[in-house]
Amino acid sequence: MLLEQSNEIGFHRAFTFDGTFITTHDDTVPSVELLEDGTREWEFPGWAPVGGFSGQHGYDGPIMHESEQFSPNVLKSLYERFGDRTTYALTTVDAYDEGFDTYDAVGWMILVQVGN
């Protein structure tokens, strides 16, 4: 898929970007849980959150609001920052609600694969 199709990348799907083309991969992508103390937790090692892309006023952390989109501009910025040999993923961020014994979506996050 092309850069302009970056908003078609699904959650929990690893991908690379060479400056023109997006290629998806079968790497295991974790879901992220936001704990009560504000820390983030996921099961699969080898992934790190990427911050600095949220449009929320005064916030530069890695959790994006549900209304924010993964745009071609964000993808180009990732490419400029990390290069073309980096694997990325978009993942959901959930928080456990004890009162209802359920998980609720609180946003999403860009992950970068590390240690490869």
Secondary structure, DSSP 8 states (H G I E B T S, - for coil): -BGGGGGG--TT-EEEE-SSBEEEE------EEE-TTS-EE-SSSSEEEE-S---STT--SSEE-TT----HHHHHHHHHHH-TT--EEEEEEEEEETTTTEEEEEEEEEEEE---
